[in-house]
Amino acid sequence: MFSCLISCLFSAIFYLAILPASFLFGARVLVKNLRGKVDPTNEIDIKGKTVIVTGASDGIGKATAEEFATRGARVILACRNLQKAEKVVQDIRSRTRNGELIIMHLDLSSLSSVRKFASEFIQKYPSTLSILVNNAGIINPVGVQKVTEDGFEETFAVNHLSHFLLTNLLLPELKKTGENNPTQASRIVIVSSGGHSWGTLNFHDLMYQKTPLNDWEFISKLYCNSKLANNLHNLELAKRLRSEKANVNCYALCPGAVDTNIATENGEKHPVPFWAKYVMFPLVRIIMGKDAREGAQTTVYCSLSKCLSHHSGEMYRNCEFWDYSKRPKLSEEDAAALWEKSEQLTGKI
């Protein structure tokens, strides 16, 4: 009788604990092995070159800034929270003394702040910008709509509109750098998300001012819409750069399921259903989760890889091209319409 109980106990432990744990561990190892890696031996040289990283005070932005500094670049940390950015610089300097780390204020919830940043940058560092990384982003709690000082829905404004304006204001600088170095194109890197697949854009009501927000339970619809806008921006930008024969390339990317503070840095907790909080999210973290440094690898790849020197307007994931056949194909008509609408909303550039 006792031996039977022991046998049942061991069977229960095996099927309820050891077997699931082994499956999760194996799945994580498999997924990790499928991730691409940055090849430092096949990168453009950015020593002494000027790079801007928005949202560099935390998460992927911080890790990206450190990667650039390690390679000897002059890195502009474009951040809203300057005190937080100063701590980031101290932390990076504890690991590398390479490159320059320069903090500049940029609040992407304000178009006037974007214009001020661009003006100050051009005045201080004219004709030097080689790489612009549009990294910063926010995600508000499900069902929550906030409005910026300019009257825009906050998520769309920060994640798309302000980066659209920033890119256009700095584009002449990127073009100058490209012209001065014909063998090495300047680059614009837009950090998007796989969540763009769930996004939809209503061009008659982009800010959801008239449309009821029937949000999902586990992720903000407004966030997904803004990430779709990122990808459409990249598509139309590449088309315009090609027509101008500008020596500037642009790329969009999905960093993956990265453990950062993007969902909590605004001080609000995101209420999520029990099943998502205790089942879905933990499983995603265990199997597919990345830390900030791992999440920054595709950003670094798009910024520096020589393999991408003659590519533009494409999207990448896990340091490789993300084929259209494996995700929704973007509409060129929507990309053109969004560009026109974004110009109207941000004012004459």
C-alpha positions as CSV (number, residue, x, y, z in Angstrom):
1,M,0.0,0.0,0.0
2,F,2.8,2.4,1.0
3,S,4.8,1.6,-2.1
4,C,1.7,2.2,-4.3
5,L,1.3,5.7,-2.7
6,I,4.9,6.5,-3.3
7,S,4.6,5.4,-6.9
8,C,1.5,7.6,-7.4
9,L,3.3,10.5,-5.8
10,F,6.3,10.2,-8.1
11,S,4.0,9.9,-11.1
12,A,2.1,13.0,-10.1
13,I,5.4,14.9,-9.7
14,F,6.6,13.7,-13.0
15,Y,3.5,14.6,-15.0
16,L,2.6,17.8,-13.2
17,A,6.1,19.3,-12.6
18,I,9.0,17.6,-14.3
19,L,7.4,17.0,-17.7
20,P,6.0,20.5,-18.1
21,A,9.2,22.1,-16.9
22,S,11.2,20.0,-19.4
23,F,8.9,21.0,-22.2
24,L,9.1,24.7,-21.3
25,F,12.9,24.5,-21.0
26,G,13.2,22.7,-24.3
27,A,10.9,25.2,-26.0
28,R,12.9,28.1,-24.7
29,V,16.2,26.6,-25.8
30,L,14.7,26.0,-29.3
31,V,13.3,29.5,-29.6
32,K,16.6,31.0,-28.4
33,N,18.5,29.1,-31.0
34,L,16.2,30.4,-33.7
35,R,17.1,34.0,-32.8
36,G,19.6,35.7,-35.1
37,K,22.7,37.3,-33.7
38,V,24.6,40.5,-34.5
39,D,27.9,39.8,-36.4
40,P,30.4,42.4,-35.1
41,T,32.8,41.4,-38.0
42,N,30.3,42.5,-40.6
43,E,29.3,45.9,-39.4
44,I,29.8,49.4,-40.7
45,D,32.3,51.5,-38.6
46,I,30.6,54.0,-36.4
47,K,33.6,55.2,-34.4
48,G,33.2,58.9,-34.0
49,K,29.9,58.9,-35.9
50,T,26.8,60.6,-34.4
51,V,23.8,58.5,-33.5
52,I,20.5,59.5,-31.9
53,V,18.5,57.1,-29.8
54,T,15.1,58.2,-28.5
55,G,14.0,56.7,-25.2
56,A,17.5,55.8,-24.2
57,S,16.9,56.1,-20.5
58,D,15.6,52.5,-20.1
59,G,15.0,49.1,-21.7
60,I,15.9,48.6,-25.3
61,G,17.0,52.2,-25.8
62,K,19.5,52.0,-23.0
63,A,20.9,48.7,-24.3
64,T,21.1,50.2,-27.8
65,A,22.9,53.3,-26.6
66,E,25.5,51.1,-24.8
67,E,26.1,49.0,-27.9
68,F,26.8,52.1,-29.9
69,A,29.0,53.6,-27.3
70,T,31.0,50.4,-27.0
71,R,31.7,50.7,-30.7
72,G,33.0,54.3,-30.2
73,A,30.1,56.4,-31.5
74,R,28.9,59.7,-30.2
75,V,25.5,58.8,-28.8
76,I,22.8,61.3,-28.2
77,L,20.4,60.0,-25.5
78,A,17.2,61.8,-26.4
79,C,15.2,61.4,-23.2
80,R,12.2,63.0,-21.3
81,N,13.6,62.2,-17.8
82,L,17.0,63.8,-17.6
83,Q,17.8,62.5,-14.1
84,K,17.1,58.9,-15.2
85,A,19.3,59.5,-18.2
86,E,22.1,60.6,-16.1
87,K,21.9,57.4,-14.1
88,V,22.0,55.5,-17.3
89,V,25.2,57.2,-18.4
90,Q,26.8,56.4,-15.1
91,D,25.7,52.8,-15.4
92,I,27.1,52.5,-19.0
93,R,30.3,54.2,-18.0
94,S,30.8,51.5,-15.3
95,R,31.2,49.0,-18.2
96,T,32.8,51.0,-21.0
97,R,34.7,54.2,-21.5
98,N,34.3,54.1,-25.2
99,G,32.5,56.7,-27.3
100,E,30.6,59.8,-26.1
101,L,27.3,59.8,-24.2
102,I,25.4,63.1,-24.5
103,I,22.0,63.7,-22.9
104,M,19.5,65.9,-24.6
105,H,15.9,66.6,-23.5
106,L,13.1,65.3,-25.7
107,D,9.5,64.9,-24.7
108,L,7.7,63.1,-27.4
109,S,4.3,64.0,-26.0
110,S,4.9,67.5,-27.2
111,L,5.5,68.6,-30.8
112,S,7.1,71.8,-29.6
113,S,9.6,69.7,-27.6
114,V,10.4,67.7,-30.8
115,R,11.0,70.9,-32.7
116,K,13.2,72.4,-30.0
117,F,15.3,69.2,-29.8
118,A,15.8,69.1,-33.5
119,S,16.8,72.7,-33.7
120,E,19.3,72.4,-30.8
121,F,20.8,69.3,-32.2
122,I,21.3,70.8,-35.7
123,Q,22.8,73.9,-34.1
124,K,25.3,71.9,-31.9
125,Y,26.1,69.0,-34.3
126,P,25.5,70.2,-37.9
127,S,26.0,67.8,-40.8
128,T,27.1,64.9,-38.5
129,L,24.0,62.6,-38.0
130,S,24.6,59.1,-39.3
131,I,21.9,57.0,-37.6
132,L,18.5,57.9,-36.1
133,V,16.9,55.3,-33.9
134,N,13.2,56.0,-33.3
135,N,13.0,53.7,-30.2
136,A,10.9,55.4,-27.6
137,G,7.4,54.2,-27.1
138,I,4.5,54.0,-24.6
139,I,1.6,51.7,-24.0
140,N,-1.3,52.9,-21.8
141,P,-3.5,50.5,-19.8
142,V,-6.2,48.7,-21.8
143,G,-9.2,50.9,-22.4
144,V,-7.4,54.1,-21.3
145,Q,-7.2,57.1,-23.6
146,K,-5.1,60.1,-22.8
147,V,-4.7,63.4,-24.7
148,T,-1.4,65.3,-25.2
149,E,-1.0,69.1,-24.9
150,D,-1.4,69.2,-28.7
151,G,-4.8,67.5,-28.5
152,F,-3.7,64.1,-29.9
153,E,-4.3,60.6,-28.5
154,E,-1.1,60.0,-26.5
155,T,-0.1,56.6,-27.7
156,F,-0.4,57.5,-31.4
157,A,1.3,60.9,-30.7
158,V,4.3,59.5,-28.9
159,N,4.8,56.3,-30.9
160,H,4.2,57.7,-34.3
161,L,3.4,61.4,-34.8
162,S,6.4,62.8,-32.9
163,H,8.8,60.4,-34.4
164,F,7.4,61.2,-37.9
165,L,8.0,64.9,-37.2
166,L,11.5,64.2,-35.7
167,T,12.5,62.2,-38.7
168,N,11.4,64.8,-41.2
169,L,13.1,67.6,-39.2
170,L,16.4,65.7,-39.1
171,L,16.2,64.2,-42.6
172,P,18.2,67.0,-44.2
173,E,21.0,66.2,-41.7
174,L,20.9,62.5,-42.6
175,K,21.0,63.4,-46.3
176,K,24.0,65.6,-45.9
177,T,25.9,62.9,-44.1
178,G,25.0,60.4,-46.8
179,E,26.1,62.8,-49.5
180,N,29.4,63.3,-47.7
181,N,30.0,59.5,-47.5
182,P,28.6,58.0,-50.7
183,T,29.8,54.5,-49.8
184,Q,27.9,54.4,-46.5
185,A,24.2,55.4,-46.4
186,S,22.8,57.1,-43.3
187,R,20.2,55.0,-41.6
188,I,16.8,55.5,-39.9
189,V,15.7,52.6,-37.6
190,I,12.1,52.5,-36.4
191,V,11.4,50.2,-33.5
192,S,7.9,48.8,-34.1
193,S,6.3,45.6,-32.9
194,G,4.7,42.4,-34.0
195,G,1.5,43.9,-32.5
196,H,1.2,45.9,-35.7
197,S,-0.6,42.8,-37.1
198,W,-3.6,43.5,-34.9
199,G,-3.6,47.3,-35.7
200,T,-6.2,49.1,-37.9
201,L,-6.2,52.8,-38.9
202,N,-9.3,54.8,-39.4
203,F,-8.1,57.8,-41.4
204,H,-11.3,59.7,-40.6
205,D,-10.7,59.3,-36.8
206,L,-7.1,58.4,-36.1
207,M,-7.4,59.7,-32.5
208,Y,-10.6,57.8,-31.6
209,Q,-12.3,61.1,-30.8
210,K,-15.6,59.9,-32.4
211,T,-15.2,56.1,-32.4
212,P,-15.9,54.2,-29.2
213,L,-12.8,52.3,-28.0
214,N,-13.9,48.7,-27.7
215,D,-10.5,47.6,-26.4
216,W,-9.2,44.1,-26.0
217,E,-8.5,42.4,-22.7
218,F,-4.8,41.8,-22.8
219,I,-3.2,44.5,-25.0
220,S,-4.1,48.1,-26.0
221,K,-5.7,48.5,-29.4
222,L,-4.2,52.0,-29.5
223,Y,-0.7,50.6,-29.1
224,C,-1.2,48.1,-32.0
225,N,-2.5,50.9,-34.2
226,S,0.5,53.1,-33.4
227,K,2.9,50.2,-34.3
228,L,1.0,49.7,-37.6
229,A,1.6,53.4,-38.2
230,N,5.3,52.9,-37.6
231,N,5.5,50.3,-40.3
232,L,3.5,52.3,-42.8
233,H,5.8,55.3,-42.1
234,N,8.8,53.1,-42.8
235,L,7.3,51.9,-46.1
236,E,6.4,55.4,-47.4
237,L,9.7,56.9,-46.2
238,A,11.7,54.4,-48.1
239,K,9.7,55.1,-51.2
240,R,10.3,58.8,-51.0
241,L,14.0,58.4,-50.3
242,R,14.4,56.2,-53.3
243,S,12.6,58.7,-55.6
244,E,14.9,61.4,-54.3
245,K,17.9,59.1,-54.8
246,A,19.0,60.1,-51.2
247,N,21.8,58.1,-49.7
248,V,19.6,57.2,-46.7
249,N,18.1,53.8,-45.8
250,C,15.3,53.1,-43.3
251,Y,14.1,49.9,-41.6
252,A,11.4,48.9,-39.2
253,L,11.7,46.0,-36.7
254,C,10.1,43.9,-34.1
255,P,12.3,43.4,-31.0
256,G,10.3,40.5,-29.7
257,A,8.8,39.9,-26.3
258,V,11.2,42.0,-24.3
259,D,11.0,42.5,-20.5
260,T,11.1,46.3,-20.1
261,N,9.2,49.0,-18.2
262,I,7.3,50.3,-21.2
263,A,3.9,49.2,-19.7
264,T,4.6,50.7,-16.2
265,E,6.8,53.7,-16.6
266,N,3.8,56.1,-16.7
267,G,3.1,55.0,-13.1
268,E,-0.1,53.1,-13.9
269,K,-0.6,49.4,-13.5
270,H,-2.3,47.6,-16.3
271,P,-5.3,45.6,-15.2
272,V,-5.3,42.3,-17.1
273,P,-7.6,39.2,-16.9
274,F,-6.5,36.5,-14.5
275,W,-5.8,34.0,-17.4
276,A,-3.6,36.5,-19.1
277,K,-1.7,37.6,-16.0
278,Y,-1.1,34.1,-14.5
279,V,-1.1,31.9,-17.6
280,M,-0.5,33.6,-21.0
281,F,2.1,36.2,-20.0
282,P,4.2,33.9,-17.8
283,L,4.3,31.3,-20.6
284,V,5.3,33.9,-23.2
285,R,8.1,35.2,-20.9
286,I,9.4,31.7,-20.2
287,I,9.4,30.6,-23.8
288,M,10.0,33.7,-25.9
289,G,11.1,36.4,-23.3
290,K,14.2,38.5,-23.9
291,D,16.0,40.9,-21.7
292,A,16.8,44.4,-22.9
293,R,20.2,43.6,-24.3
294,E,18.7,40.7,-26.3
295,G,15.8,42.9,-27.4
296,A,18.2,45.5,-28.7
297,Q,20.0,43.1,-31.1
298,T,17.8,43.6,-34.1
299,T,18.0,47.4,-33.6
300,V,21.8,47.1,-33.7
301,Y,21.6,44.8,-36.7
302,C,19.4,47.2,-38.7
303,S,21.7,50.1,-37.6
304,L,25.0,48.5,-38.4
305,S,24.9,45.4,-40.5
306,K,26.6,45.6,-43.9
307,C,24.1,43.1,-45.2
308,L,21.5,45.8,-45.2
309,S,23.5,48.4,-47.0
310,H,21.4,48.1,-50.2
311,H,18.1,47.4,-48.5
312,S,15.4,49.9,-47.4
313,G,11.8,50.0,-46.3
314,E,11.8,46.4,-45.0
315,M,10.9,44.9,-41.6
316,Y,13.2,42.7,-39.5
317,R,12.9,40.4,-36.6
318,N,15.5,38.3,-34.8
319,C,18.3,39.9,-36.9
320,E,16.8,38.7,-40.2
321,F,14.3,39.8,-42.8
322,W,10.7,39.3,-41.8
323,D,9.1,38.0,-44.9
324,Y,5.8,39.5,-46.0
325,S,4.4,36.0,-46.5
326,K,4.8,35.4,-42.8
327,R,2.9,38.6,-41.7
328,P,0.2,40.9,-43.1
329,K,1.4,42.8,-46.2
330,L,1.3,46.5,-45.7
331,S,-0.7,48.7,-48.1
332,E,1.2,51.3,-50.1
333,E,-2.0,53.3,-50.4
334,D,-2.4,53.3,-46.6
335,A,1.2,54.3,-46.2
336,A,0.8,57.3,-48.5
337,A,-2.5,58.3,-46.8
338,L,-0.9,58.1,-43.4
339,W,2.0,60.3,-44.5
340,E,-0.3,63.0,-45.8
341,K,-2.4,62.9,-42.7
342,S,0.7,63.0,-40.4
343,E,1.9,66.0,-42.3
344,Q,-1.4,67.8,-41.7
345,L,-1.4,66.9,-38.0
346,T,2.2,67.9,-37.3
347,G,2.0,71.1,-39.3
348,K,4.2,72.3,-42.1
349,I,7.6,70.8,-41.8
